[in-house]
Amino acid sequence: MGGANEKALNPPKGACRQCWFHAYDRAAHKGLKWNEPCPVCLTHLGGCPKSGIVR
């Protein structure tokens, strides 16, 4: 099975697409070392953009 799993690609209403994907697809953080912060995830620490929220 290649690519993202079904759960990672289908966030529920009200969830941020990017945060959901990074939480449920292990490949999103594959290139990071143990305990290394994800620069993409860090951009959402102050809140997720409204454009990324599932309506």
C-alpha positions in Angstrom: 0.0 0.0 0.0 1.6 3.2 -1.1 0.9 6.8 -0.2 -1.3 8.1 2.5 -3.9 6.0 4.3 -7.7 6.6 3.9 -8.0 8.2 7.4 -5.3 10.7 6.7 -6.9 11.9 3.5 -10.4 12.3 5.0 -10.4 14.8 7.9 -13.7 15.3 9.7 -15.7 18.5 9.5 -14.0 21.2 11.6 -10.5 19.7 11.4 -7.5 21.3 9.7 -6.5 19.3 6.6 -2.8 19.7 7.2 -2.8 18.9 10.9 -5.1 15.9 10.3 -2.8 14.6 7.6 0.3 15.0 9.7 -1.3 13.3 12.6 -2.5 10.2 10.7 0.0 9.6 7.9 3.4 8.5 9.3 5.1 9.4 6.0 4.5 13.1 6.7 7.3 13.0 9.3 9.4 10.3 7.8 12.4 12.5 6.9 12.7 13.9 10.4 15.1 12.7 13.1 13.7 11.5 16.4 12.5 14.4 18.4 13.1 16.9 15.5 10.2 19.3 15.2 8.3 19.4 11.9 8.6 22.8 10.3 5.2 22.4 8.6 3.5 21.6 11.8 5.2 24.5 13.6 3.5 26.9 11.2 0.2 25.9 12.8 1.2 26.3 16.5 -0.5 29.8 16.6 -3.6 28.4 15.0 -4.6 26.9 11.7 -5.6 29.1 8.7 -9.3 29.2 8.1 -8.8 28.1 4.5 -7.5 24.7 5.7 -10.5 23.9 7.9 -12.9 21.3 6.5 -16.4 22.8 6.3 
